[in-house]
Amino acid sequence: MANSAKTCDIAVIGGGPAGSMAAIRAGQLGRSAALIEKNFFLGSKILITGRGRCNLTNTASMDVFIKKFGRREGEFFRSAFFSFSNEDLMEFFRAGGLELKVERQGRVFPVTDKARSVTLVLEKCLKESGVDVMYGARLLDIKRKAGGFTLILKDGVSITAKKVIIASGGASFKATGSTGDGFSLAERMGHMIAPLKPALVPLKAKERWVKELQGVGLESIRLTFHYGDKRVVSEIGELMFTHFGVSGPLVLDASGDAVSALDKYKEIRMTIDLKPGLKKEQLESRLVKEFAAEGDARIGSLMRNLLPKRMIAVFLALLNISQEKRANQMTKEERRAIIDALKAFSLTITGSLPIEEAMVTGGGVSKNEINPRTMESRIAPGLYFAGEVIEGRAPSGGYNLQQAFSTGWLAGEKAAESVK
Ligand SMILES: Cc1cc2nc3c(=O)[nH]c(=O)nc-3n(C[C@H](O)[C@H](O)[C@H](O)COP(=O)(O)OP(=O)(O)OC[C@H]3O[C@@H](n4cnc5c(N)ncnc54)[C@H](O)[C@@H]3O)c2cc1C
């Protein structure tokens, strides 16, 4: 395929949720749209979301969505979220023949429990909207030309388009195709890129003993991150120990702030409240009773009422208490030490896994240079952005995919409306 040339009204870069939705909307409004995707299939990253089940949105109000992206920063997405809300998204998929279900904390999944059902609806809608989907097509460069842009693809293919929407995703899980191309393309078009960093990423701990706890999961716990004088307390949730540190929903959600804090502090203290439903006094009276009732029992066995079995040895070793000690031999100080550690089990966070292993990329094309009402560049008219390529991330729960779908929809609509 050498030197072939195509022309379209709108070229969309990236067949993820943002790009697919942008192309669908542009096609629905009667524009000729080309969707340029380097993979040979659609939505490679969608297929691994929600552990293959795709948590595509959340039932929370749009105001909650905005706050999830940061009290001030989230305002940028207001127009996009209200132009194409979670209700609109759910209706879009239902109209496409996919029933949805709501799970804990308002997380929305397809009833099939298969992310592939989501990409099937997108494929169907792209077809119905008359979008020219170009698979195996990697965009290398964008050049301005009179009345639009020339797009240079691999293999000498070029396309001319009146408008271009960059929806090429972030720079994490690169095997999915999201290799950060959009950042360099945007930079070459004159855009500022807010520093890229991992977000929704497991954290590394200094303590060597974490290795011994690899695979141990904790439920109904609360985390506190200690940044200098500041304390940031999480909701109640789950954590998982890994061979290098900690992961799991609570850690991933807190990781964006932790990674930013690690720019300033070399280490951060993280404490785990293993019994957030009980005050210290309540734990004290519980232990006093249990130790009295089972005076001959080994403390290692008694702790099974309070901790996962695999955690007990490490927990007691850190307090210098032998597992073999009998309950009736425990001193008041030792009992207090157990209670203190149950309420604030401490780890030292020293870093995170790299951006490649983060669920989303922090940073990206600076929001200040994008018009939030249209997603059009303030630097390069006719160029639009959608999805993860734009700076600003939310915790897990379906918020990031809704951002991609909403900004994609808005960019597709506004680009289509502006075509003369
Ligand atoms: C393991 C994991 C689980 C996740 N789970 C969830 C979840 O359950 N819920 C949720 O809300 N979010 C989840 N996310 C985040 C979510 O997947 C992203 O926020 C979302 O996919 C971003 O959409 P996007 O369209 O902007 O980019 P992407 O989905 O990354 O799509 C970008 C597309 O652009 C293509 N592309 C890139 N460069 C070029 C180029 N030069 N030429 C042509 N094509 C190009 C890529 O191949 C890719 O297909 C998860 C992420 C990961 C990694």
The ligand as a MOL file (V3000), in Angstrom:
LIG
                    3D

  0  0  0     0  0            999 V3000
M  V30 BEGIN CTAB
M  V30 COUNTS 53 58 0 0 0
M  V30 BEGIN ATOM
M  V30 1 C -6.0910 -3.1160 33.5620 0
M  V30 2 C -7.0090 -1.9140 33.3950 0
M  V30 3 C -8.3030 -1.9740 33.8830 0
M  V30 4 C -9.1420 -0.8590 33.7700 0
M  V30 5 N -10.4260 -0.9720 34.2280 0
M  V30 6 C -11.2600 0.0840 34.1220 0
M  V30 7 C -12.6330 -0.0350 34.5140 0
M  V30 8 O -13.1170 -1.1270 34.8390 0
M  V30 9 N -13.4020 1.0970 34.4430 0
M  V30 10 C -12.9080 2.2960 33.9990 0
M  V30 11 O -13.6480 3.2850 33.9830 0
M  V30 12 N -11.6370 2.4100 33.5610 0
M  V30 13 C -10.8170 1.3380 33.5890 0
M  V30 14 N -9.5350 1.4480 33.1160 0
M  V30 15 C -9.1220 2.7200 32.4740 0
M  V30 16 C -9.6950 2.7790 31.0450 0
M  V30 17 O -9.3810 1.5890 30.3540 0
M  V30 18 C -9.1260 3.9740 30.2730 0
M  V30 19 O -9.3770 5.1340 31.0200 0
M  V30 20 C -9.7660 4.0870 28.8870 0
M  V30 21 O -9.5490 2.9290 28.1220 0
M  V30 22 C -9.2170 5.2990 28.1140 0
M  V30 23 O -9.8630 5.3430 26.8780 0
M  V30 24 P -9.2120 6.0540 25.5990 0
M  V30 25 O -10.1460 5.7960 24.4620 0
M  V30 26 O -8.8680 7.4370 25.9260 0
M  V30 27 O -7.8430 5.2960 25.3500 0
M  V30 28 P -7.5140 3.7570 25.0440 0
M  V30 29 O -8.5770 2.8580 25.5520 0
M  V30 30 O -6.1370 3.5600 25.5250 0
M  V30 31 O -7.5550 3.6740 23.4560 0
M  V30 32 C -6.6030 4.3310 22.6500 0
M  V30 33 C -6.5010 3.6070 21.3210 0
M  V30 34 O -5.6720 4.3780 20.4620 0
M  V30 35 C -4.8620 3.5050 19.6860 0
M  V30 36 N -3.6750 4.2420 19.2540 0
M  V30 37 C -2.7070 4.7880 20.0480 0
M  V30 38 N -1.7890 5.4380 19.2860 0
M  V30 39 C -2.2000 5.2940 17.9960 0
M  V30 40 C -1.6470 5.7330 16.7400 0
M  V30 41 N -0.5140 6.4220 16.6670 0
M  V30 42 N -2.3160 5.3950 15.6080 0
M  V30 43 C -3.4570 4.6650 15.6520 0
M  V30 44 N -4.0160 4.2230 16.8070 0
M  V30 45 C -3.3900 4.5420 17.9660 0
M  V30 46 C -4.5450 2.3700 20.6500 0
M  V30 47 O -4.2030 1.1860 19.9490 0
M  V30 48 C -5.8470 2.2370 21.4310 0
M  V30 49 O -6.7090 1.2700 20.8690 0
M  V30 50 C -8.6780 0.3390 33.1740 0
M  V30 51 C -7.3930 0.3760 32.6580 0
M  V30 52 C -6.5610 -0.7350 32.7440 0
M  V30 53 C -5.1800 -0.6840 32.1550 0
M  V30 END ATOM
M  V30 BEGIN BOND
M  V30 1 1 1 2
M  V30 2 1 2 3
M  V30 3 2 2 52
M  V30 4 2 3 4
M  V30 5 1 4 5
M  V30 6 1 4 50
M  V30 7 2 5 6
M  V30 8 1 6 7
M  V30 9 1 6 13
M  V30 10 2 7 8
M  V30 11 1 7 9
M  V30 12 1 9 10
M  V30 13 2 10 11
M  V30 14 1 10 12
M  V30 15 2 12 13
M  V30 16 1 13 14
M  V30 17 1 14 15
M  V30 18 1 14 50
M  V30 19 1 15 16
M  V30 20 1 16 17
M  V30 21 1 16 18
M  V30 22 1 18 19
M  V30 23 1 18 20
M  V30 24 1 20 21
M  V30 25 1 20 22
M  V30 26 1 22 23
M  V30 27 1 23 24
M  V30 28 2 24 25
M  V30 29 1 24 26
M  V30 30 1 24 27
M  V30 31 1 27 28
M  V30 32 2 28 29
M  V30 33 1 28 30
M  V30 34 1 28 31
M  V30 35 1 31 32
M  V30 36 1 32 33
M  V30 37 1 33 34
M  V30 38 1 33 48
M  V30 39 1 34 35
M  V30 40 1 35 36
M  V30 41 1 35 46
M  V30 42 1 36 37
M  V30 43 1 36 45
M  V30 44 2 37 38
M  V30 45 1 38 39
M  V30 46 1 39 40
M  V30 47 2 39 45
M  V30 48 1 40 41
M  V30 49 2 40 42
M  V30 50 1 42 43
M  V30 51 2 43 44
M  V30 52 1 44 45
M  V30 53 1 46 47
M  V30 54 1 46 48
M  V30 55 1 48 49
M  V30 56 2 50 51
M  V30 57 1 51 52
M  V30 58 1 52 53
M  V30 END BOND
M  V30 END CTAB
M  END
